Amino acid sequence: MKKSLLKKITLVIAFIIIIVGIVIFLTSSKGIQQEEFSTNNYSVKYDTTWKIKDSSDNGITFVHNDTQSTIDISIADLDSNLYGKTLKQIAQNVKNKVEKEYPDYKCISEHITYLNDDISEAYQLLFEDGKRQSLIQIGMYGYKVFISNYTSENKYFDILLDSVQTINSNFKIKYESIDMMNSRTIEETGYTVKTDDVDYSETEEHTY
C-alpha cells in the first residue's frame, strides 16, 4: 500500500518537473533576440523564438520554432460593402464564415480588447476544436482591416500567448499605406482555415 502511494507521488512530482521544464524552455528570455521585418505597408518586431514562414506587402506568417504554432497577420482595404459597419459587425462576418466552413471549430469567447496605440480596440474571437485553439483579433486603422490569427495546440496555447500579444502590439501599419488607399482597387478579404496544419490565408474572394 505504502509502495503504491509512494509510486503515485513520484509520478506526480515527475510530471510537475516536466511541465515546469517545458514552461521554462519555452518562455526563457536567455539568448532570445528581437528582429524587425518591414514592407511598404507595415513593420513588425518579433522575438527569435518565431521564424517567418511567408510574407507579402499585405501580410506575414510566423511559425514557432519549438511548437509549430502559427501567427498569421494580414491587412486589407475595407470592402465598400462594409462601409458604416461596426467593428463587431465585421467580426461577426468572420465568425460566421469560420463556423460555417469549419464546424469543428467552436467560438468559446468573444470580446473587445486593446491591441496597440494605432488600433486601440480589436474584436477578439477564441475558437477551439478539442485539440487546438485559434485566437482571431480584428481591428480597424483608417480604412484598413487588421486581422491576426494565432493557432496552437492546447498545451502550448497559454504559454505562448504573451509572446503573440507582444508581436501584435509591435505590428505597425504605415501611414503611407493609408494615404494610398483611395488610389487602389478595394478588394474584399476572405479567410481560409486549414485544420490539418492549422494555417490561415487571405486569398479567397466572397460576397457578403
Short mmCIF file of the C-alpha atoms (twelve columns), coordinates in Angstrom:
data_MODEL
# 
_entry.id   MODEL 
# 
loop_
_atom_site.group_PDB 
_atom_site.id 
_atom_site.type_symbol 
_atom_site.label_atom_id 
_atom_site.label_alt_id 
_atom_site.label_comp_id 
_atom_site.label_asym_id 
_atom_site.label_seq_id 
_atom_site.Cartn_x 
_atom_site.Cartn_y 
_atom_site.Cartn_z 
_atom_site.pdbx_PDB_model_num 
ATOM 1   C CA . MET A 1   0.000   0.000  0.000   1 
ATOM 2   C CA . LYS A 2   2.798   2.377  1.009   1 
ATOM 3   C CA . LYS A 3   4.800   1.436  -2.107  1 
ATOM 4   C CA . SER A 4   1.796   2.166  -4.314  1 
ATOM 5   C CA . LEU A 5   1.293   5.574  -2.700  1 
ATOM 6   C CA . LEU A 6   4.992   6.379  -2.997  1 
ATOM 7   C CA . LYS A 7   4.917   5.439  -6.674  1 
ATOM 8   C CA . LYS A 8   1.966   7.750  -7.303  1 
ATOM 9   C CA . ILE A 9   3.661   10.635 -5.503  1 
ATOM 10  C CA . THR A 10  6.837   10.057 -7.519  1 
ATOM 11  C CA . LEU A 11  4.885   10.119 -10.798 1 
ATOM 12  C CA . VAL A 12  3.124   13.354 -9.817  1 
ATOM 13  C CA . ILE A 13  6.427   15.027 -8.929  1 
ATOM 14  C CA . ALA A 14  7.994   13.848 -12.187 1 
ATOM 15  C CA . PHE A 15  5.036   15.204 -14.143 1 
ATOM 16  C CA . ILE A 16  5.298   18.590 -12.405 1 
ATOM 17  C CA . ILE A 17  9.028   18.756 -13.142 1 
ATOM 18  C CA . ILE A 18  8.411   18.031 -16.834 1 
ATOM 19  C CA . ILE A 19  5.720   20.729 -17.105 1 
ATOM 20  C CA . VAL A 20  7.889   23.298 -15.331 1 
ATOM 21  C CA . GLY A 21  10.771  22.376 -17.631 1 
ATOM 22  C CA . ILE A 22  8.618   22.926 -20.724 1 
ATOM 23  C CA . VAL A 23  7.431   26.311 -19.452 1 
ATOM 24  C CA . ILE A 24  10.979  27.438 -18.646 1 
ATOM 25  C CA . PHE A 25  12.245  26.207 -22.009 1 
ATOM 26  C CA . LEU A 26  9.537   27.967 -23.996 1 
ATOM 27  C CA . THR A 27  9.480   31.231 -22.071 1 
ATOM 28  C CA . SER A 28  13.104  31.740 -21.063 1 
ATOM 29  C CA . SER A 29  14.444  35.031 -22.430 1 
ATOM 30  C CA . LYS A 30  18.065  33.852 -22.362 1 
ATOM 31  C CA . GLY A 31  19.592  34.184 -25.812 1 
ATOM 32  C CA . ILE A 32  16.358  35.461 -27.374 1 
ATOM 33  C CA . GLN A 33  16.845  38.371 -29.745 1 
ATOM 34  C CA . GLN A 34  14.444  40.853 -31.304 1 
ATOM 35  C CA . GLU A 35  14.273  41.249 -35.064 1 
ATOM 36  C CA . GLU A 36  12.262  43.582 -37.276 1 
ATOM 37  C CA . PHE A 37  10.619  42.965 -40.643 1 
ATOM 38  C CA . SER A 38  9.271   45.750 -42.825 1 
ATOM 39  C CA . THR A 39  7.404   46.240 -46.122 1 
ATOM 40  C CA . ASN A 40  5.900   49.288 -47.824 1 
ATOM 41  C CA . ASN A 41  2.696   48.802 -45.818 1 
ATOM 42  C CA . TYR A 42  3.755   47.665 -42.345 1 
ATOM 43  C CA . SER A 43  6.554   46.835 -39.935 1 
ATOM 44  C CA . VAL A 44  6.663   44.266 -37.154 1 
ATOM 45  C CA . LYS A 45  9.080   43.316 -34.379 1 
ATOM 46  C CA . TYR A 46  9.267   39.722 -33.181 1 
ATOM 47  C CA . ASP A 47  11.465  37.579 -30.966 1 
ATOM 48  C CA . THR A 48  13.584  34.833 -32.478 1 
ATOM 49  C CA . THR A 49  11.588  32.007 -30.917 1 
ATOM 50  C CA . TRP A 50  9.485   32.615 -34.036 1 
ATOM 51  C CA . LYS A 51  10.560  32.464 -37.668 1 
ATOM 52  C CA . ILE A 52  8.948   33.954 -40.761 1 
ATOM 53  C CA . LYS A 53  7.218   31.289 -42.850 1 
ATOM 54  C CA . ASP A 54  5.786   33.598 -45.504 1 
ATOM 55  C CA . SER A 55  5.397   37.325 -46.132 1 
ATOM 56  C CA . SER A 56  3.997   39.838 -48.591 1 
ATOM 57  C CA . ASP A 57  3.208   43.559 -48.696 1 
ATOM 58  C CA . ASN A 58  -0.126  42.834 -47.011 1 
ATOM 59  C CA . GLY A 59  0.653   40.116 -44.513 1 
ATOM 60  C CA . ILE A 60  3.081   37.854 -42.704 1 
ATOM 61  C CA . THR A 61  3.019   34.354 -41.194 1 
ATOM 62  C CA . PHE A 62  5.176   33.268 -38.254 1 
ATOM 63  C CA . VAL A 63  5.864   29.721 -37.063 1 
ATOM 64  C CA . HIS A 64  7.116   28.960 -33.556 1 
ATOM 65  C CA . ASN A 65  10.446  27.128 -33.596 1 
ATOM 66  C CA . ASP A 66  9.602   24.514 -30.963 1 
ATOM 67  C CA . THR A 67  5.842   24.002 -31.130 1 
ATOM 68  C CA . GLN A 68  4.907   24.751 -34.768 1 
ATOM 69  C CA . SER A 69  2.254   27.173 -33.503 1 
ATOM 70  C CA . THR A 70  1.414   29.854 -36.070 1 
ATOM 71  C CA . ILE A 71  0.600   33.552 -36.183 1 
ATOM 72  C CA . ASP A 72  -0.893  34.875 -39.413 1 
ATOM 73  C CA . ILE A 73  -1.255  38.659 -39.652 1 
ATOM 74  C CA . SER A 74  -2.832  40.445 -42.595 1 
ATOM 75  C CA . ILE A 75  -4.050  43.914 -43.544 1 
ATOM 76  C CA . ALA A 76  -6.515  44.742 -46.302 1 
ATOM 77  C CA . ASP A 77  -8.566  47.674 -47.547 1 
ATOM 78  C CA . LEU A 78  -12.094 47.736 -46.173 1 
ATOM 79  C CA . ASP A 79  -14.576 46.494 -48.747 1 
ATOM 80  C CA . SER A 80  -17.096 49.118 -49.826 1 
ATOM 81  C CA . ASN A 81  -19.951 46.813 -48.758 1 
ATOM 82  C CA . LEU A 82  -18.711 47.107 -45.187 1 
ATOM 83  C CA . TYR A 83  -18.578 50.907 -45.006 1 
ATOM 84  C CA . GLY A 84  -20.558 52.096 -41.995 1 
ATOM 85  C CA . LYS A 85  -20.423 48.691 -40.279 1 
ATOM 86  C CA . THR A 86  -19.243 48.491 -36.689 1 
ATOM 87  C CA . LEU A 87  -16.171 46.532 -35.687 1 
ATOM 88  C CA . LYS A 88  -18.425 43.941 -34.056 1 
ATOM 89  C CA . GLN A 89  -20.430 43.505 -37.266 1 
ATOM 90  C CA . ILE A 90  -17.250 42.991 -39.292 1 
ATOM 91  C CA . ALA A 91  -16.013 40.466 -36.717 1 
ATOM 92  C CA . GLN A 92  -19.322 38.604 -36.869 1 
ATOM 93  C CA . ASN A 93  -18.816 38.094 -40.611 1 
ATOM 94  C CA . VAL A 94  -15.509 36.409 -39.836 1 
ATOM 95  C CA . LYS A 95  -17.036 34.326 -37.048 1 
ATOM 96  C CA . ASN A 96  -19.949 33.141 -39.183 1 
ATOM 97  C CA . LYS A 97  -17.661 32.140 -42.040 1 
ATOM 98  C CA . VAL A 98  -15.316 30.127 -39.814 1 
ATOM 99  C CA . GLU A 99  -18.165 28.326 -38.035 1 
ATOM 100 C CA . LYS A 100 -19.966 27.578 -41.320 1 
ATOM 101 C CA . GLU A 101 -16.982 26.211 -43.223 1 
ATOM 102 C CA . TYR A 102 -15.263 24.515 -40.271 1 
ATOM 103 C CA . PRO A 103 -17.947 23.183 -37.906 1 
ATOM 104 C CA . ASP A 104 -15.366 21.529 -35.633 1 
ATOM 105 C CA . TYR A 105 -14.232 24.995 -34.591 1 
ATOM 106 C CA . LYS A 106 -16.482 26.440 -31.891 1 
ATOM 107 C CA . CYS A 107 -16.303 30.041 -30.688 1 
ATOM 108 C CA . ILE A 108 -15.934 29.881 -26.906 1 
ATOM 109 C CA . SER A 109 -15.196 33.554 -26.188 1 
ATOM 110 C CA . GLU A 110 -15.558 36.953 -27.850 1 
ATOM 111 C CA . HIS A 111 -14.946 40.478 -26.590 1 
ATOM 112 C CA . ILE A 112 -13.243 43.814 -27.264 1 
ATOM 113 C CA . THR A 113 -9.572  44.064 -26.308 1 
ATOM 114 C CA . TYR A 114 -6.734  46.602 -26.564 1 
ATOM 115 C CA . LEU A 115 -4.213  45.864 -29.329 1 
ATOM 116 C CA . ASN A 116 -1.763  48.767 -29.696 1 
ATOM 117 C CA . ASP A 117 -1.589  52.570 -29.951 1 
ATOM 118 C CA . ASP A 118 -2.737  52.549 -33.597 1 
ATOM 119 C CA . ILE A 119 -5.528  50.013 -33.050 1 
ATOM 120 C CA . SER A 120 -6.806  50.743 -29.563 1 
ATOM 121 C CA . GLU A 121 -9.795  48.411 -29.977 1 
ATOM 122 C CA . ALA A 122 -9.758  44.945 -31.514 1 
ATOM 123 C CA . TYR A 123 -12.551 42.382 -31.524 1 
ATOM 124 C CA . GLN A 124 -11.269 39.073 -30.232 1 
ATOM 125 C CA . LEU A 125 -12.681 35.649 -31.128 1 
ATOM 126 C CA . LEU A 126 -11.407 32.470 -29.467 1 
ATOM 127 C CA . PHE A 127 -12.104 29.153 -31.211 1 
ATOM 128 C CA . GLU A 128 -11.266 25.584 -30.246 1 
ATOM 129 C CA . ASP A 129 -11.750 22.163 -31.792 1 
ATOM 130 C CA . GLY A 130 -10.715 19.977 -28.867 1 
ATOM 131 C CA . LYS A 131 -7.052  19.667 -29.872 1 
ATOM 132 C CA . ARG A 132 -6.080  23.249 -30.652 1 
ATOM 133 C CA . GLN A 133 -7.198  26.810 -30.067 1 
ATOM 134 C CA . SER A 134 -7.313  29.716 -32.504 1 
ATOM 135 C CA . LEU A 135 -7.343  33.345 -31.400 1 
ATOM 136 C CA . ILE A 136 -8.544  35.776 -34.072 1 
ATOM 137 C CA . GLN A 137 -8.183  39.513 -33.435 1 
ATOM 138 C CA . ILE A 138 -9.746  42.032 -35.807 1 
ATOM 139 C CA . GLY A 139 -9.110  45.775 -35.740 1 
ATOM 140 C CA . MET A 140 -9.608  48.896 -37.860 1 
ATOM 141 C CA . TYR A 141 -6.999  51.501 -38.765 1 
ATOM 142 C CA . GLY A 142 -8.456  54.151 -41.042 1 
ATOM 143 C CA . TYR A 143 -9.933  52.148 -43.914 1 
ATOM 144 C CA . LYS A 144 -7.644  49.208 -43.254 1 
ATOM 145 C CA . VAL A 145 -8.738  45.949 -41.623 1 
ATOM 146 C CA . PHE A 146 -6.141  44.261 -39.398 1 
ATOM 147 C CA . ILE A 147 -6.513  40.543 -38.693 1 
ATOM 148 C CA . SER A 148 -4.267  38.351 -36.555 1 
ATOM 149 C CA . ASN A 149 -4.798  34.580 -36.291 1 
ATOM 150 C CA . TYR A 150 -2.846  32.716 -33.599 1 
ATOM 151 C CA . THR A 151 -3.272  28.942 -33.568 1 
ATOM 152 C CA . SER A 152 -1.649  26.427 -31.241 1 
ATOM 153 C CA . GLU A 153 -2.151  23.051 -29.622 1 
ATOM 154 C CA . ASN A 154 -3.988  23.364 -26.327 1 
ATOM 155 C CA . LYS A 155 -0.919  22.526 -24.216 1 
ATOM 156 C CA . TYR A 156 1.115   25.398 -25.708 1 
ATOM 157 C CA . PHE A 157 -1.599  27.991 -26.225 1 
ATOM 158 C CA . ASP A 158 -1.409  29.861 -22.909 1 
ATOM 159 C CA . ILE A 159 2.374   29.514 -22.674 1 
ATOM 160 C CA . LEU A 160 2.931   31.416 -25.928 1 
ATOM 161 C CA . LEU A 161 0.075   33.891 -25.586 1 
ATOM 162 C CA . ASP A 162 2.152   36.744 -24.123 1 
ATOM 163 C CA . SER A 163 4.689   36.407 -26.936 1 
ATOM 164 C CA . VAL A 164 1.901   36.509 -29.521 1 
ATOM 165 C CA . GLN A 165 0.326   39.597 -27.976 1 
ATOM 166 C CA . THR A 166 3.720   41.325 -27.967 1 
ATOM 167 C CA . ILE A 167 4.106   40.664 -31.697 1 
ATOM 168 C CA . ASN A 168 0.605   42.011 -32.352 1 
ATOM 169 C CA . SER A 169 1.299   45.136 -30.319 1 
ATOM 170 C CA . ASN A 170 4.517   45.692 -32.301 1 
ATOM 171 C CA . PHE A 171 2.751   45.454 -35.660 1 
ATOM 172 C CA . LYS A 172 2.590   48.937 -37.192 1 
ATOM 173 C CA . ILE A 173 0.632   49.893 -40.294 1 
ATOM 174 C CA . LYS A 174 2.497   52.609 -42.157 1 
ATOM 175 C CA . TYR A 175 0.757   55.911 -42.755 1 
ATOM 176 C CA . GLU A 176 1.711   55.964 -46.445 1 
ATOM 177 C CA . SER A 177 -0.255  52.755 -46.987 1 
ATOM 178 C CA . ILE A 178 -3.336  54.531 -45.623 1 
ATOM 179 C CA . ASP A 179 -2.765  57.513 -47.910 1 
ATOM 180 C CA . MET A 180 -2.577  55.255 -50.948 1 
ATOM 181 C CA . MET A 181 -5.929  53.636 -50.164 1 
ATOM 182 C CA . ASN A 182 -8.013  55.856 -52.467 1 
ATOM 183 C CA . SER A 183 -5.786  55.136 -55.473 1 
ATOM 184 C CA . ARG A 184 -6.016  51.363 -55.156 1 
ATOM 185 C CA . THR A 185 -8.761  48.911 -56.023 1 
ATOM 186 C CA . ILE A 186 -10.607 47.904 -52.897 1 
ATOM 187 C CA . GLU A 187 -10.661 44.137 -52.596 1 
ATOM 188 C CA . GLU A 188 -12.664 42.011 -50.224 1 
ATOM 189 C CA . THR A 189 -10.833 39.900 -47.688 1 
ATOM 190 C CA . GLY A 190 -11.647 36.190 -47.248 1 
ATOM 191 C CA . TYR A 191 -10.444 33.728 -44.682 1 
ATOM 192 C CA . THR A 192 -9.478  30.102 -45.163 1 
ATOM 193 C CA . VAL A 193 -8.764  27.843 -42.202 1 
ATOM 194 C CA . LYS A 194 -6.645  24.765 -42.837 1 
ATOM 195 C CA . THR A 195 -7.198  22.433 -39.911 1 
ATOM 196 C CA . ASP A 196 -4.575  19.901 -40.981 1 
ATOM 197 C CA . ASP A 197 -1.573  22.161 -40.460 1 
ATOM 198 C CA . VAL A 198 -3.511  24.975 -38.794 1 
ATOM 199 C CA . ASP A 199 -2.628  27.581 -41.376 1 
ATOM 200 C CA . TYR A 200 -4.619  30.617 -42.394 1 
ATOM 201 C CA . SER A 201 -4.623  32.605 -45.639 1 
ATOM 202 C CA . GLU A 202 -6.496  35.537 -47.122 1 
ATOM 203 C CA . THR A 203 -6.824  34.544 -50.746 1 
ATOM 204 C CA . GLU A 204 -10.488 33.616 -51.071 1 
ATOM 205 C CA . GLU A 205 -12.968 36.090 -52.579 1 
ATOM 206 C CA . HIS A 206 -16.594 36.140 -51.486 1 
ATOM 207 C CA . THR A 207 -19.604 38.429 -51.279 1 
ATOM 208 C CA . TYR A 208 -21.398 39.324 -48.079 1 
# 
